Amino acid sequence: MSVEVPVLPAVGLSAATGGALLLGSAGVLTAAGDSGLTCLFSMATGTDCPFCGLTHGVAALGAGDVGAALAANPLAPLAVALALTVPAALLRSRRLAVHWAAPWSLGALVVAVWLLRLA
């Protein structure tokens, strides 16, 4: 059994991730976190959100620095892989669908990585 993935949000997230990847490869955005980008959740709570550092991690991957990417957010390689999967899926068909367990597994992975980073 599969679950339909909404196309517009999937394409938007894929484009944003691709943009961070390109900015990282051009040297415009770095993993150092000095770009002025801030997380509203982190600002409000004083605790990093599960996605803190993800943009910088993707940019580090664009620059070819896997170590910095993993240090910024261990989910960065997964974000790039998912971002590349969306256009590939759309090119082969007009439908984005995943196994019903995929969203739950992804959510569990994000929570697990977040809890490990908070520890």
WOWO-V350660 format. One record per backbone hydrogen bond with DSSP energy under -0.5 kcal/mol. CO is the residue of the C=O (numbers start at 1). NH is the residue of the N-H. Records with the same first field share a line. If there is no record, write none. Layout:
CO=NH ; NH
This chain:
1=100
3=98
6=10
7=11
8=12
9=13
10=14
11=15
12=16
13=17
14=18
15=19
16=20
17=21
18=22
19=23
20=24
21=25
22=26
23=28 ; 29
24=27
30=33
38=40
39=43
40=44
41=45
42=46
49=52
51=54
53=57
54=58
55=59
56=60
57=61
58=62
59=63
60=65
61=64
64=66
65=69
66=70
67=71
68=72
69=73
73=76
75=79
76=80
77=81
78=82
79=83
80=84
81=85
82=86
83=87
84=88
85=89
86=90
87=91
88=92
89=93
95=97
96=5
98=3
99=102 ; 103
100=104
101=105
102=106
103=107
104=108
105=109
106=110
107=111
108=112
109=113
110=114
111=115
112=116
113=117
114=118
115=119
